[in-house]
Amino acid sequence: MKRIIFCSLLLALTCDVSAKPFYSYDLYGTVTGDAAAADSLADVDIGDEFLIRLDIGKQDSGEHSISFQGVIGGWTIFEQETNGFYHWGDWSPERLYTTGSLSPLAPPEGSGSTVHPNDIYLTLLGMEQTGTVPIPEENRLVRDTGEINLDQFHSGGFQFWFFNQMDGSSQSSEHDLFGRITRIMKVPEPGTLVLSVLGLAFLLIKRHKCHLR
């Protein structure tokens, strides 16, 4: 019975995911600096790996709806809602950047201090440097639908802006922690997830029936 309930829960979650109009990607990379910012944090250090799940929706009025969550070193970032803007031109690489988060950001542990988070930003850079010449949508780093052209991805990163207050002090110092995104992987489409869950449900239910015989 527990397996059947578990399968029903999986199906419900999968159907909920399939109804959301966005693309999902996993961003992998490492913390790169700066040293003072990393020294202020107990669970994050330079060289630590991170994984961020990025959900990006269709462009509306010039911006994409963005949400992300993940783990940077030993710091867990809960879901953050924000906006993303795709930009090309001025002979710079095309890029997607997020604005400040619209959600509260849970702080990482301080190293003998209290961390007061301000914002965390994400940036993705593409390959194209075309000046003012428009890029056909099929060649863009980010299409209007929110789909990322992984062949066009060059690099990216995050910036965590925070203030650090040492224990027993009334003073705080401003810091920026940086990380470099080195790899992006697309999360399977909701339809693929539905098929996978249906297959798992079939196997679990079949095993349950065999056990009852």
C-alpha positions in Angstrom: 0.0 0.0 0.0 2.9 2.4 0.8 4.3 1.8 -2.7 1.0 2.7 -4.3 0.7 5.9 -2.2 4.3 6.7 -3.1 3.5 6.3 -6.8 0.4 8.5 -6.5 2.5 11.2 -4.9 5.2 11.0 -7.6 2.5 11.3 -10.3 1.0 14.3 -8.6 4.3 16.0 -8.3 5.2 15.2 -11.9 1.9 16.5 -13.3 2.5 19.7 -11.3 5.9 20.1 -12.9 4.6 19.5 -16.4 2.1 22.4 -15.9 4.8 25.0 -15.3 6.0 26.9 -18.4 9.7 27.0 -17.9 13.0 25.3 -18.7 15.2 23.9 -16.0 19.0 23.7 -16.0 21.7 22.6 -13.5 24.6 25.0 -13.2 27.9 23.6 -12.0 31.1 25.4 -11.0 33.5 26.5 -8.3 33.9 29.3 -5.8 36.7 31.6 -7.1 37.0 34.5 -4.6 37.5 36.9 -3.1 39.6 35.6 -0.1 38.2 38.1 2.5 34.6 37.2 1.6 35.4 33.5 1.8 37.2 33.9 5.1 34.0 35.5 6.5 32.0 32.4 5.9 32.2 29.2 7.9 30.9 26.8 5.3 32.1 28.2 2.0 35.7 28.4 0.8 37.5 29.2 -2.4 37.6 26.1 -4.6 34.3 24.7 -3.2 32.0 23.3 -5.8 28.5 24.5 -6.2 25.3 23.3 -8.0 22.4 25.7 -8.7 19.1 24.6 -10.3 17.9 27.4 -12.6 14.3 27.6 -13.8 13.8 30.2 -16.6 10.4 31.1 -18.1 9.2 32.8 -21.3 10.2 36.3 -21.9 7.5 38.9 -21.1 7.8 42.6 -21.5 11.6 42.3 -22.0 12.3 40.0 -19.0 12.4 36.4 -18.1 10.9 35.0 -14.9 13.7 33.3 -13.0 13.9 31.1 -9.9 16.9 29.2 -8.6 18.1 27.2 -5.6 21.1 25.1 -4.8 24.2 24.5 -2.7 27.4 26.5 -2.6 30.0 24.7 -0.6 28.1 23.9 2.7 25.6 26.7 2.2 22.1 25.8 1.0 20.2 28.5 -1.0 16.5 28.0 -0.8 14.3 29.1 -3.8 14.9 32.6 -5.0 12.5 34.4 -7.3 14.0 37.1 -9.6 14.0 38.5 -13.1 16.4 37.8 -15.9 17.4 40.0 -18.8 19.0 38.8 -22.1 21.2 41.4 -23.7 23.3 41.5 -26.9 25.2 44.3 -28.6 28.0 46.8 -27.9 30.6 44.3 -29.1 30.4 42.4 -25.8 29.4 38.8 -25.5 25.6 38.3 -25.4 24.5 37.7 -21.8 21.7 36.9 -19.4 21.9 38.5 -16.0 19.5 38.4 -13.1 18.4 41.3 -10.9 18.2 41.3 -7.1 16.2 38.5 -5.6 12.6 39.1 -4.8 12.7 36.4 -2.0 14.3 36.5 1.4 17.9 35.0 1.3 18.8 32.8 4.2 22.4 33.7 5.3 25.3 31.3 5.4 27.0 30.7 8.7 29.6 33.3 9.6 33.1 32.6 10.8 32.9 34.1 14.3 30.5 36.7 12.9 27.0 37.3 11.7 26.3 37.4 7.9 23.7 39.9 6.6 22.9 38.9 3.0 22.0 41.5 0.5 21.6 39.8 -2.9 22.9 37.0 -5.0 23.1 37.5 -8.8 23.6 35.1 -11.7 25.2 35.8 -15.1 25.6 33.7 -18.2 27.8 34.7 -21.1 27.4 33.6 -24.8 29.8 33.3 -27.7 28.4 36.1 -29.9 30.0 39.6 -30.1 28.0 41.1 -33.0 27.8 44.8 -32.0 24.5 46.2 -33.0 23.6 43.4 -35.5 20.6 41.4 -34.3 21.2 37.7 -33.6 18.6 35.3 -35.1 16.6 33.8 -32.3 17.7 30.2 -33.1 21.3 31.3 -32.5 20.8 33.3 -29.3 22.1 32.2 -25.9 18.6 32.5 -24.5 15.5 32.3 -26.7 12.3 34.1 -26.1 10.8 30.9 -24.7 13.4 30.7 -22.0 15.3 27.9 -23.6 19.1 28.2 -23.2 21.2 27.4 -26.3 23.9 25.3 -24.6 26.1 25.3 -27.8 26.2 29.1 -27.4 27.2 29.1 -23.7 30.7 30.3 -23.0 30.9 31.0 -19.2 29.1 32.5 -16.3 29.1 33.1 -12.6 27.4 34.2 -9.4 28.0 37.2 -7.1 26.9 37.0 -3.5 26.8 40.5 -1.9 26.7 40.6 1.9 27.8 42.4 5.0 29.8 40.7 7.7 29.6 41.7 11.4 32.2 40.3 13.8 30.8 39.0 17.1 31.0 41.7 19.7 31.4 44.5 17.2 28.9 47.1 16.0 30.9 47.5 12.7 30.2 45.5 9.6 32.3 45.1 6.4 30.9 44.8 2.9 32.0 41.8 0.8 31.3 40.1 -2.6 31.8 36.4 -3.0 32.3 35.1 -6.6 31.9 31.8 -8.3 32.5 30.6 -11.9 29.9 28.5 -13.8 31.8 26.0 -15.9 29.1 23.6 -17.1 25.3 23.7 -17.7 23.1 20.6 -18.1 19.5 20.6 -19.1 17.1 18.9 -16.8 14.9 16.4 -18.6 11.6 17.7 -20.0 8.5 17.3 -17.9 7.2 14.8 -20.4 10.2 12.6 -19.9 9.8 12.8 -16.2 6.1 11.8 -16.6 7.2 8.7 -18.6 9.9 7.8 -16.1 7.5 8.1 -13.1 4.8 6.0 -14.9 7.4 3.3 -15.6 8.5 3.3 -11.9 4.9 3.2 -10.8 4.2 0.2 -13.0 7.2 -1.7 -11.7 6.4 -0.9 -8.0 2.7 -1.8 -8.4 3.6 -5.0 -10.3 6.1 -6.0 -7.5 3.4 -5.3 -4.9 0.9 -7.6 -6.7 3.5 -10.4 -6.9 4.2 -10.0 -3.2 0.5 -10.5 -2.4 0.3 -13.8 -4.3 
